[in-house]
């Protein structure tokens, strides 16, 4: 999804055509998410957890704060089993 969106943004197309393609991609993505959520709710929850952890970890890494990243990893390791319960 994100690669397709990037391709559309970088394409040499008129703005209106880009907007059309982005809307279609968004609709398709929303439909896929809804299907996945209903077919396998546990996998959907785990996907959200994984994405959130990844985004936070990358944000900390980008700041260059190695000590904070180590603490973040430690907390995730300690409480990883609890994440599913919170959802």
C-alpha positions in Angstrom: 0.0 0.0 0.0 2.6 2.5 1.1 4.9 1.7 -1.9 2.0 2.1 -4.3 1.1 5.4 -2.7 4.7 6.5 -3.0 4.7 5.5 -6.7 1.6 7.5 -7.4 3.0 10.6 -5.6 6.3 10.4 -7.7 4.5 9.7 -11.0 4.4 12.3 -13.7 0.6 12.6 -13.7 -1.7 15.5 -13.5 -2.8 16.4 -9.9 -6.4 15.3 -10.6 -5.3 11.9 -11.8 -3.0 11.4 -8.8 -5.8 12.3 -6.5 -8.1 9.7 -8.2 -5.5 7.0 -7.8 -4.8 7.9 -4.2 -8.5 7.7 -3.4 -8.8 4.3 -5.1 -5.8 3.0 -3.2 -7.2 4.3 0.1 -10.5 2.6 -0.6 -8.9 -0.7 -1.4 -6.7 -0.5 1.7 -9.7 0.2 3.9 -11.6 -2.7 2.5 -8.6 -5.0 3.0 -8.2 -3.9 6.6 -11.9 -4.6 7.3 -11.6 -8.1 5.8 -8.5 -9.0 7.8 -10.0 -7.6 11.0 -13.1 -9.9 10.6 -11.2 -13.0 9.3 -8.6 -13.1 12.0 -9.1 -10.6 14.8 -6.0 -11.9 16.8 -3.7 -11.4 13.8 -5.1 -7.9 13.2 -4.4 -6.9 16.8 -0.9 -8.3 16.7 -0.3 -6.4 13.4 -1.3 -3.2 15.2 0.9 -4.0 18.1 3.9 -4.8 15.8 3.4 -1.6 13.8 3.2 0.7 16.9 6.3 -0.9 18.5 8.1 -0.5 15.2 7.1 3.2 14.8 8.1 4.1 18.3 11.4 2.1 18.1 12.3 3.8 14.8 11.5 7.2 16.3 13.7 6.6 19.2 16.5 5.3 16.9 16.2 8.4 14.7 16.9 10.6 17.7 20.1 8.8 18.3 19.4 8.1 21.9 20.9 4.7 22.4 20.1 4.6 26.2 16.4 5.4 25.6 16.3 2.7 22.8 17.8 0.2 25.2 15.2 1.0 27.8 12.4 0.8 25.2 13.6 -2.7 24.1 13.8 -3.8 27.8 10.3 -2.6 28.5 8.9 -4.3 25.4 10.7 -7.6 26.4 9.4 -7.4 29.9 5.8 -6.6 29.0 5.4 -8.2 25.6 2.9 -10.8 26.8 0.6 -8.2 28.2 0.2 -6.2 25.0 -2.5 -8.6 23.6 -4.5 -8.3 26.8 -4.6 -4.5 26.6 -6.5 -4.7 23.3 
